[in-house]
């Protein structure tokens, strides 16, 4: 798409929503590209890892702030913690919505990092929740949710499966949900991506998840809305606008090597689509 004009940028700064103890822009910067998770090919993963040095991650943070984005969803690992710490020391002010990460370790590691670096929000990894719910191995989930609450941090949980999100709504007292528009592969056997299987982004999964979103009792962060770059952005954000409820937010990752203006374009498209529907 053509880059939005300065007038369009000014008119389409993201609105704010409440998430736990903080207000955040309703477009939130995703972190998968910074960690080398393209959800495309191994080669694309490597390209993102090669590109996103610490300095380029911080530059992406600056571009996001300039576009009115106030929060970042990123893995609870040392790289993300340091990137945000350096960015904040240099004058930046993004809030960290920390995601526990099974590749790094158990729930405790992510929760402790979120607490140490003053993340106001923390949620349980979607693939791990898919796995645990499917296998009935949820005892540690209840403990983790309570530890996050005890730390004074807003707690959420993610999922790619409708069944996962429905179980979370029925069994957990959450401040927010992370709902993936797509169930790209079977996460009922392992929490992480299986590169031997091509991911499958099905329209019926998106429809089913967005129908469930309408019933959820807390704010929802909609994610994978662009199908990891497979969907046309205008169509994708128009669809989001139909499923979006007041108080929800939307997470998107960016790859500044492809397009340094990507985050501004995403803000413009989302806000234009939402305002066209009076939201």
Number of C-alpha atoms within 10 A of each C-alpha: 9 5 12 17 11 9 8 14 18 13 12 21 21 22 17 18 17 14 25 19 12 13 14 22 23 28 30 28 26 20 21 20 25 26 18 19 19 21 20 15 13 13 11 15 18 16 17 21 16 11 17 21 13 17 13 15 22 19 16 22 24 18 18 24 19 13 22 24 27 23 24 25 23 24 29 28 20 12 14 21 21 13 18 24 16 15 20 14 10 10 9 16 17 22 21 24 26 31 26 27 24 18 10 13 12 13 24 14 16 27 26 16 20 27 18 10 15 18 19 20 27 30 31 26 23 25 25 25 26 26 22 21 19 17 11 8 11 14 9 12 19 12 13 20 23 15 17 24 17 10 15 16 23 22 27 29 27 26 29 27 29 23 15 22 26 16 16 21 18 11 10 15 16 19 21 25 25 24 26 26 28 27 22 20 17 19 22 16 14 13 19 17 16 13 11 6 10 13 18 13 18 13 10 12 19 20 15 14 23 21 13 15 26 12 10 16 14 18 22 26 23 26 24 24 22 20 23 19 15 12 14 11 18 16 13 18 25 19 18 21 20 13 18 22 15 10 16 22 24 22 21 24 23 22 20 19 13 8 10 14 18 20 27 22 22 20 27 24 21 25 24 22 21 20 12 11 12 8 15
